[in-house]
Amino acid sequence: MIHKFSVRTAGAAEPDVERAGRDLGLPDLEIWHDYYIQFATEPGAEGIAAVCDALHGPLGKVTVADVALAEGEVQVAYRRGVVDNESDSLVAMCAALGLDAVAGKMATSYKSSSPKLAEIIRATRFNQTIEELHETEPRYETLMPSGHYEPARYYDLTKLSDDELAELGKAEGRNLSLAQMRHIRGIQEQLGAESVTDVLFEALDARWSDHCAHTTWKSLGSLLGRLVAASKDTQNPNILSMFHDNAGVWDFYDDHAIAVKAETHNGPSAISAYFGQLTKLGGVLRDILGTGLVADPIGSFEYTALGVPETPAPIAGRPAPKQIASDTIRAIKEYGNTFGVPMTYSHMTFHPAYRAKPFALGGSIGIMPTSAAQPGQPQPGDLVVLIGGLTGNEGMHGASASSAGSTMDVTSVQIGAPLEQVKFRKALVDLRDAGCLRALTDVGGAGLNSAVGEIGDPGGVWINTALVPLKTSALPMWRILLSESQERMLLAIPPAQYAEASRILKRHQVRTTAIGRFTDTGRYTVFHQPALAEADVLERAEPGEFGELGFDVPYELLDFDIPRVETGPVPAISTPAPSWPSMAVDEIGKLLEQVVADAEVASQHYADSQYDSTVQGNTFYGPQYGDQHRVSTGYWAGTPVDGSRAAAVLSTAFNPWLFDVHPVDALRQMFVDVVAGQVLAGVALNDICLTDNFYTPHLAENWQEWLVGMVDELAALVRHFGVPVISGKDSSAGSTATDEGVVSVPPAVFLTALGKAPDAAGLTPEQWTGAGSVLALIGPRTPSPVATVAGRLLGISEGPLDAVDLSTVDAYLAALASSRGSFRSATRIGPGGVAAGLVKGALASGLGVELNPEAAQAELLFAEHRAGALVELDEAALAALPEALNSVVLGRLVDETGVRVAGTELLTPAVADRWSGSFTARIS
């Protein structure tokens, strides 16, 4: 028996619903959730009333039962083959009420008088790949997943020709090359086996994918090794762990360390931005939890580059940029706020090269005792323990499909459930502190195959897939192994500690199952044996009869040598350097209106305000500042250790328009930008580390040369400045076949800087402090209009990027560190140049600036000096500024809000309105 329960607002619409109504042009919009629950026995009137009371709670809600969808209402629900994450919660709720529920399902319904309701919801709140839209009440015979177990398929590869091997390697969504299939045939021959299974094919397809094995980087000459070697050469004592765990670990203060990681979820976000972005944040938070012997997340950050909002999707049926923007904000809000981690930085960029596959980056930092900073090592006999969410039929081939840049489908998209992760977050910290953990890792890309296979290498491990708790019944062995269902972690627990670990996990209501054992055989073994119960696993280290064997292979046979690809030098680009045009003051004012409306400059308060940035109570500064208007800060600082003023400082640098022009020169500019920003904030140069996230095409001309050139440039910069890269990720499938041809992203790298400061009170504020102070521009100059916001608006698209002399930067950083104490405030020069900085400074503080007459020139106001800063100081302090700061006085602060030059007000009401409202107008 299935009953429907609709939870609706009893009074005035909630703020989120009001916002949605405004955004969608539906002022009378109503939104509510429908819950379908299947009961084993009829609950009766009292049972239905009890469920109604439990669902709506005491405040502002009312629940009605079994009311069908009416005319003027539209419902969006998961497709019937997609398992709803709410099912477990609904069943558990009913059990607490004494009702025997067996399954549940949630849907979202919309009501409006508009005849275009269905059309609008279909265009903005509906993803046809994983959802179905109803204008009449749907009929469900059952909510229970059903099916029968499909046994593994067996293949004798010794009898197949090369053509047959190649075809088999690409069958069922796999991406195995002929050379890889020959290697698997060699495994069969060395094992003396009559056949191998599709389970082995799928496991190796994932293990050898670019996502897991970094095949592109290895083929081009061990690019990761070059960065690791450069970072080791810095001999920075703050490095506790780099590139051999789920995140890098940086020494902090008071016997603590900071873990930092950023990942991308580009392919899934192109198909379903909501789930893709939801799980990018959830995945990187698990990376932090799975670092060392557990780090606790203290901050998250996110960046999304997508197509121009006013344009359609280049692939029919895919979400358009505007929907991706809306879904991104909704997803980031839901996961970050629910998980309880403060947002430290967020930004959205509109760039046509990301219209086919967005750049969906999510990052996190976490705190841990220094004693827990190193990854653990399972010992023979330790239990393989799976905790968290159920395993379902989603995320299939996610790692291999995203690696190959091939066509992804619904089964490649993961579905997130943040509350599941909330439960095991504190449980993991308790397990660590109780000494129950030998090792752990997250279950992410390539699912259990990656988690079990990597943590068991090289010692050995076996697992029984029949013990894995499923949300979809009768999954075949390879799907259980490869599923990228979210909110799961894999633990290595000594048998002697399992009872205590179980008590801790039960207290936190975390699902826990022992599915195997670590061994000393050097073999990776996967089988499906329903007769082997969890109690058997707990009692004995050997599994006995395998039942259906997926594979039992020595680790040494699983290594595949990547063929080396030779590349040439970075392409030489020779174009004349353009100049800034001569502009009258009124022309500067008109250009400024356009500059502040650009997404790189305009307020993104519409998105920022929906992300909790103060939860946990450790945010000291950022991610916005301003007494009058909220403006994005150039850095974030938090004080994560109780009772300590020591600060972790986070900042970022990325500009896709620079990488459009010359990826290697762009990398240098971004590197000095983010490092100088940290020093400006108050971090010593040797207390800064970086993470890198490369996102590069694989079908564009010279992409390999650009990638190698960027890696070599980054390695050289690391050595020069002594600033190591301790974590990173490469996404090398940035070319997408679309209805309009191949669309490729520019070869680029996103840099995140993590610094530390002994006392947060000594960090540099950004808000102007008072009238009478002098404003000055400092730093090395990068005056070219190419790839600047104003330059783009003026149609200046050709020309080289400015060269950055590293010795000049060295002198500047030293002078900046020694002179920073004389600044009343200071901000990085960002997109839009000095002019954008002046507008935001005035709007944030309520003060104004009278510029010197000679400041009325386009180059001075709109050039984006990558390492430069706009500083406020007392006039008496000017004389003491070192020459290496290259300071130029721009004007003086005054009480009246504005930006005035030569008697003309540049900060007009139109400029203020376009800065504050243009982003919202473009995506809503």
Secondary structure, 3 states (H helix, E strand, C coil): CEEEEEEEECCCCCHHHHHHHHHHCCCCCEEEEEEEEEECCCCHHHHHHHHHHHHHCCCCEEEEECCCCCCCEEEEEECCCCCCCHHHHHHHHHHHCCCCEEEEEEEEEEECCCCCHHHHHHHHCCCCCCEEEECCCCCCCCCCCCCCCCCCCEECHHHCCHHHHHHHHHHHHCCCCHHHHHHHHHHHHHHCCCCEEHHHHHHHHHHCCHHHHCHHHHHCCCHHHHHHHHHHHCCCCCEEECCCCCCEEEECCCCEEEEEEEEECHHHHHHCHHHHHHHHHHHHHHHHHCCCCCCEEEEEEEEEEECCCCCCCCCCCCCCHHHHHHHHHHHHHHHHHHHCCCEEEEEEEECHHHCCCCEEEEEEEEEEEHHHCCCCCCCCCCEEEEEECCECCCCCCHHHHHHHCCCCCHHHCCCCCHHHHHHHHHHHHHHHHCCCCCEEEECCCCHHHHHHHHHCCCCCEEEEHHHCCECCCCCCHHHHHHCCCCCEEEEEECHHHHHHHHHHHHHCCCCEEEEEEECCCCEEEEEECCCCCHHHHHHCCCCCCCCEEEEEEEHHHCCCCCCCCCCCCCCCCCCCCCCCCCCCHHHHHHHHHHHHHCCCCCCCHHHHCCCCCCCCCCEEECCEECCCCCEECCCEEECCCCCCCCEEEEEEECCHHHHHHCHHHHHHHHHHHHHHHHHHHCCCHHHEEEEEEEECCCCCCCHHHHHHHHHHHHHHHHHHHCCCEEEEEEECCCEEEECCEEEECCCEEEEEEEEEECCHHHCCCCCCCCCCCEEEEECCCCCCCCCCHHHHHCCCCCCCCCCCCHHHHHHHHHHHHHHHHHEEEEEECCCCHHHHHHHHHHHHHCCEEEECHHHCCHHHHHCCCCCCEEEEECHHHHHHCCHHHCCEEEEEEECCCEEEECCEECCCHHHHHHHHHHHHHHHC
